[in-house]
Amino acid sequence: MLDQVLKHLEALVSFDTRNPPREIGTGGIFDYLRSQLAGFNVEVTDHGAGAVSLLAVRGNPTRLFNVHLDTVPSSEAWSSNPLKLRVTSDRAIGLGACDIKGAAAGLIAAAAQTTGDAAFLFSTDEEANDARCIASFLGRNHGFREAIVAEPTRCEAVLAHRGISSVLVKFRGHAGHASGVDALHTSALHNVMRWGNGALEFVESQSHQRFGGLTGLRFNLGRVEGGIKANMIAPSAEVRFGFRPLPSMPIDALHAHFRSLHGSAAIESYQETFHGPSLPSGDVASAEERRLQARDLADALQLPIGNAVDFWTEASLFSAAGLVAFVYGPGDIAQAHTADEWVALDQLQSYTDSVSRILQ
C-alpha cells in the first residue's frame, strides 16, 4: 500500500497550498480529493480568505479524521523544488510531506482499501491561526462524537498539549526631549521594558506547574516596536507576545495578570489576536476526565499512547466542543516547517495500516 500512499502524496505536494499567501480555492487539490474518494458523499465549502474545507462521509460514522492541507511558506534554504516530491530509501521529502499531507495521502489510500464507515474533514487554514473551517464545522449539527486530528506525532496518540494565545499590547508615552527629568517614566518604551521584566519574572515563577508530563508556562516576546530616535522620548510603543499555558492553567487569569504587571498603567490597549484552547480544556478535574476519555478511545483503537506535547493543534477545538479528541499522525514535529521537510516511509506505512484497520 505504500506505493499508493506515495502516489497520492506526490500529487498532494504538487498543489501549492502555502499559507500565506493563502491563495487556495475550491479546485486544485480539492478536485484531486474528489476524484479519489469514490463512494463518499463529498461537500466542499469556501469559507473565504483561502479557507476551504472538504467533508467526505461514507456510511454512518461517528468518528471523524481531520487533516489540514495548507502548509507554511517555503524558504530559499530548500535544496530543490519544494512542490516536487522526492523519495529516498527511507523518506519522502516535500513541502507539507510531514506537516501533514502525508496523513492525507494515508487516509485516501486506506479509504480505497476498506468499505467501513468513514469520515474525513480536510481544511486549509490551520497554518494561519484562523480556524474558520473547524469553527464552521463545529457550528453545524454534525453528529460526530470523536475526532482524530492528524499532526506529526510519530504515530502515537497524543492526549494533551498546551493552549496558545497571541497578544498585541499598545503602550502610550509623552513625547519630549530625552534630556528631560521625566524621560525615565514617560517613555512608552521604558514602560514596555518594565512590563517585559515583570512578565519574564512571572513566567519563571510558574516553572513548578505541571500537567500530564508538561511543565511550566511557555512565553515569548516576539516583537517590540516604538520610539523615533535616541534623543526623543518615545510617545508610543507596542509589543506582540505569545504564551502557551498548560491545560490546567485558566487563560483568563493569565491575561489579567499580564495586564496588571509593573508598567501596565501605560497600557493603551490589550488585544488577544488569537486564542487556541489547550487539549484537553477545562479546569483541572474536567481536563483530566477528558484526557482519560481520549486515552480509553486510543486504547480501544489499539494505538500507542505518546507523551503530551508543547505545540498546539486543532484537536483542542474538537475537545472544547465536547468531542473525545486526540492527535495522531505520521512524522516527527522536528521535521515540520523545516527546509527539505520529510516524513519517514515507515511512518507513512504504519499510519496507513492503522487507519485501514480502524476503517474495516
C-alpha positions in Angstrom: 0.0 0.0 0.0 3.0 2.3 0.4 3.2 2.8 -3.3 -0.3 4.1 -3.3 0.4 6.4 -0.4 3.4 7.9 -2.2 1.4 8.3 -5.4 -1.2 10.4 -3.5 1.5 12.3 -1.6 3.3 13.2 -4.8 0.0 14.7 -6.1 -0.9 16.5 -2.9 2.6 18.1 -2.5 2.4 19.3 -6.1 -0.6 21.6 -5.3 0.6 24.9 -3.9 -1.3 25.4 -0.6 1.2 27.7 1.1 -0.3 29.8 3.8 0.5 32.7 3.4 -0.2 33.8 0.8 -3.3 31.6 1.3 -4.3 31.7 -2.4 -6.4 28.5 -2.1 -9.6 27.8 -4.0 -12.2 25.0 -4.2 -10.4 23.4 -7.3 -6.9 22.1 -7.5 -6.2 19.9 -4.5 -9.9 19.5 -3.8 -10.6 18.3 -7.3 -8.0 15.7 -6.7 -9.5 14.6 -3.4 -13.0 14.4 -5.0 -11.6 12.1 -7.7 -10.0 9.7 -5.2 -12.9 9.4 -2.8 -15.3 7.1 -4.7 -18.3 6.0 -2.6 -18.1 9.1 -0.3 -20.6 11.9 -0.1 -18.4 15.0 -0.6 -19.1 18.5 0.4 -16.7 21.4 -0.3 -17.2 24.8 1.4 -15.4 28.0 0.7 -15.1 30.0 4.0 -13.3 32.9 2.4 -9.7 34.2 2.5 -8.3 30.9 1.3 -10.0 28.8 3.9 -11.7 25.8 2.2 -12.9 22.6 3.8 -13.9 19.2 2.3 -16.1 16.9 4.3 -16.2 13.3 2.9 -18.6 10.8 4.5 -19.2 7.1 3.8 -21.8 5.2 5.7 -22.9 6.4 9.1 -19.7 7.2 11.1 -19.5 8.9 14.5 -15.7 9.3 14.3 -14.0 12.0 12.2 -10.4 12.1 10.9 -9.2 15.7 10.4 -6.2 16.8 8.3 -5.1 20.3 7.3 -3.8 20.7 3.7 -2.2 24.1 4.0 1.5 24.4 4.6 3.9 27.1 5.8 5.7 29.1 3.1 8.9 27.6 1.6 12.3 29.3 2.0 15.4 29.8 -0.1 17.0 27.1 2.0 15.3 24.3 0.1 17.7 22.3 -1.9 15.2 21.6 -4.7 11.6 22.4 -5.8 9.6 22.1 -2.6 6.4 21.2 -4.6 8.0 18.2 -6.2 8.1 15.1 -4.0 11.5 13.3 -3.7 11.6 9.7 -2.3 14.7 8.1 -1.0 15.2 4.7 0.6 13.8 5.8 3.9 11.9 9.2 3.5 9.6 11.3 1.4 10.7 14.9 1.0 8.5 17.8 0.0 6.6 20.8 1.4 3.9 19.6 3.7 5.0 15.9 3.5 5.5 15.9 7.2 3.0 18.6 8.2 0.7 17.0 7.3 -0.1 15.9 3.7 1.4 12.5 4.5 -1.5 11.8 6.7 -3.9 12.9 4.0 -2.3 10.6 1.5 -2.6 7.7 4.0 -6.3 8.4 4.6 -7.0 8.3 0.8 -5.1 5.1 0.4 -6.8 3.5 3.4 -10.2 4.5 2.2 -9.6 2.8 -1.1 -8.8 -0.5 0.7 -11.7 -0.5 3.0 -15.5 -0.4 2.9 -16.5 0.6 6.5 -18.0 3.8 7.8 -15.6 6.7 7.4 -15.5 10.5 7.7 -12.7 12.8 6.7 -12.5 16.6 7.1 -9.8 18.3 5.1 -9.1 22.1 5.7 -6.7 24.8 4.6 -6.5 27.4 7.4 -4.5 25.8 10.2 -1.2 27.5 9.5 -2.9 30.9 9.5 -4.1 30.7 13.1 -7.6 31.3 11.7 -9.7 28.2 12.4 -12.8 29.2 10.5 -13.0 25.8 8.8 -13.2 23.9 12.1 -15.4 26.6 13.7 -17.9 26.3 10.8 -17.9 22.5 11.0 -18.4 22.5 14.8 -21.2 25.1 14.5 -23.4 22.7 12.5 -25.4 19.7 13.6 -22.6 17.3 12.6 -23.4 14.3 14.7 -19.8 13.2 15.4 -18.7 12.1 18.9 -14.9 11.5 18.3 -12.2 13.3 16.4 -8.7 12.1 15.4 -6.6 15.1 14.3 -3.5 14.5 12.2 -0.3 16.2 13.2 3.2 14.8 13.3 3.2 12.6 16.5 5.4 9.6 15.3 2.2 7.5 15.1 1.5 7.9 18.7 -1.8 9.1 20.2 -1.2 12.5 21.9 -3.8 13.2 24.6 -2.7 16.6 25.9 -1.0 19.7 24.6 -0.7 23.3 25.6 -3.1 26.1 24.6 -1.9 29.2 22.8 -2.6 32.9 23.0 -1.2 35.7 20.9 -1.5 39.3 22.1 -0.9 42.8 20.9 -0.3 45.4 23.6 0.0 49.1 22.8 1.7 51.5 25.3 1.4 55.2 25.4 4.0 57.8 26.4 4.6 61.6 26.3 6.8 62.9 23.5 9.6 65.2 24.6 13.3 65.8 24.7 15.3 62.9 26.1 17.2 65.3 28.4 14.1 65.9 30.5 13.9 64.8 34.1 10.7 62.9 33.4 12.1 60.9 30.4 12.7 57.9 32.6 9.0 57.5 33.4 7.2 59.0 30.4 8.8 56.9 27.7 6.5 54.3 26.3 9.5 52.1 25.6 10.7 52.3 29.2 7.3 51.1 30.3 7.4 48.3 27.8 10.7 47.2 29.4 9.3 47.4 32.9 6.3 45.4 31.8 8.5 42.8 30.0 10.8 42.3 33.0 7.7 41.6 35.1 6.3 39.2 32.5 9.6 37.2 32.4 9.8 37.0 36.2 6.2 35.8 36.4 6.8 33.1 33.8 9.9 31.9 35.6 7.8 31.6 38.8 5.4 29.2 37.1 8.1 26.6 36.3 6.8 24.3 39.1 3.3 23.9 37.5 2.7 20.5 35.8 0.1 18.7 33.8 0.3 15.3 32.0 4.1 15.4 31.7 4.3 19.1 30.7 5.8 21.7 33.0 5.7 25.5 33.3 4.3 28.2 31.2 5.8 28.9 27.7 6.2 32.6 26.8 7.8 34.6 24.1 8.3 38.3 23.4 8.0 38.2 19.7 8.2 41.8 18.5 8.7 45.2 20.2 8.3 48.4 18.2 8.3 52.1 19.1 10.1 55.3 19.5 11.7 57.6 17.0 15.4 58.3 17.9 17.8 58.3 20.8 17.2 62.0 21.9 13.3 61.8 21.7 11.1 60.3 24.4 9.0 57.5 22.8 5.4 58.6 22.6 4.1 55.1 21.8 5.2 51.5 21.6 3.7 48.1 21.0 4.5 44.6 22.0 3.5 41.3 20.3 3.9 38.4 22.6 2.6 34.9 23.0 2.2 32.3 25.7 1.3 28.6 25.9 -0.4 27.6 29.1 -0.8 24.1 30.5 -4.3 22.6 30.2 -4.8 23.3 33.9 -4.0 27.0 33.7 -7.0 29.4 33.4 -6.2 31.6 30.5 -8.4 34.5 31.6 -6.5 34.7 34.9 -3.2 34.7 32.9 -4.4 37.6 30.8 -5.5 39.5 33.9 -2.1 39.0 35.4 -0.2 40.2 32.3 -2.4 43.3 32.2 -1.6 44.1 35.8 2.2 44.0 35.7 4.6 46.9 36.6 4.4 49.4 33.8 0.9 48.4 32.8 -0.5 51.8 33.8 0.8 53.0 30.5 -1.1 50.3 28.5 -3.4 51.9 26.0 -4.9 48.7 24.6 -4.5 45.0 25.2 -5.9 42.7 22.4 -5.8 38.9 22.1 -5.3 38.3 18.4 -5.5 34.5 18.5 -6.6 32.0 21.1 -6.5 28.2 20.9 -7.6 26.2 23.9 -5.4 23.5 25.4 -6.0 19.8 25.0 -8.0 18.9 27.0 -9.6 22.1 28.1 -11.4 23.0 31.4 -10.4 23.1 35.0 -8.1 20.5 36.4 -10.8 18.0 37.2 -12.7 18.2 33.8 -9.4 18.4 31.8 -8.3 15.1 33.5 -11.6 13.5 32.8 -11.4 14.4 29.1 -7.8 13.1 28.9 -8.9 9.8 30.3 -11.7 9.5 27.8 -9.3 10.1 25.0 -6.9 7.5 26.5 -9.7 5.0 26.5 -10.5 5.7 22.9 -6.9 5.3 21.9 -6.7 2.0 23.8 -9.8 0.7 22.1 -8.3 1.5 18.7 -5.1 -0.2 19.7 -3.0 2.9 19.2 0.2 3.5 21.2 0.0 6.5 23.5 2.7 9.1 23.4 3.7 12.0 25.7 2.0 15.3 25.9 3.5 17.9 23.5 4.2 21.6 23.7 2.8 22.5 20.2 -0.8 23.5 19.6 -3.3 21.6 17.4 -6.9 21.9 16.3 -7.7 18.8 18.3 -8.3 21.2 21.2 -11.2 22.8 19.3 -12.9 19.5 18.9 -12.3 18.7 22.5 -13.7 22.0 23.7 -16.8 21.4 21.6 -17.4 18.2 23.5 -15.9 15.5 21.2 -13.5 13.0 22.5 -10.3 14.0 20.7 -6.6 13.3 20.4 -3.8 13.9 18.0 -2.4 11.1 15.8 -0.3 11.2 12.7 2.9 10.2 10.9 6.2 12.1 11.1 8.1 14.0 13.7 7.4 17.6 14.6 11.2 18.2 14.4 10.9 18.0 10.6 7.8 20.2 10.4 8.3 23.7 9.0 11.9 23.0 8.0 13.7 23.3 4.7 13.7 19.9 2.9 10.8 18.8 5.2 10.4 15.0 5.2 8.4 12.1 6.6 9.8 8.6 7.2 8.4 5.9 4.9 7.9 3.5 7.8 5.8 6.2 9.5 3.6 6.5 6.4 3.2 2.8 6.2 2.4 2.5 9.9 -0.2 5.3 9.9 -2.0 3.9 6.8 -2.1 0.4 8.2 -3.6 1.7 11.5 -6.2 3.8 9.7 -7.1 0.8 7.4 -7.6 -1.4 10.5 -9.8 1.2 12.1 -11.9 1.7 8.9 -12.5 -2.0 8.2 
